[in-house]
Amino acid sequence: MHLILIMQAREQRLTREKETKKMIAITGASGQLGRLVVEELLKEIEPSRLIAVVRSPEKVADLKAMGVEVRKAGTALKCH
């Protein structure tokens, strides 16, 4: 009986941990506002939970060095 309770408690803890490990993506992370958002989030969560979505990855090399995942993205819209 005790073993079953221990296993159930462990399973519940692992489920909670998995739910709290969701990733957060910040678009425009190389801009002024995006950079501020990333910096504030880094005060609360680990860098490995953040994805910085940018057009120029070289502008956020420092974030990548800290452990933030960097993804290059562009826009398909052209304004004339």
LINPE-V930201 format. One record per helix or strand. SS is the DSSP state (a for helix, b for strand). FROM is the first residue (numbers start at 1). TO is the last residue. If there is no record, write none. Layout:
ss->(SS SS)
from->(FROM FROM)
to->(TO TO)
//
This chain:
ss->(a b a a b a b)
from->(2 24 32 47 50 57 69)
to->(20 27 42 49 54 66 72)
//
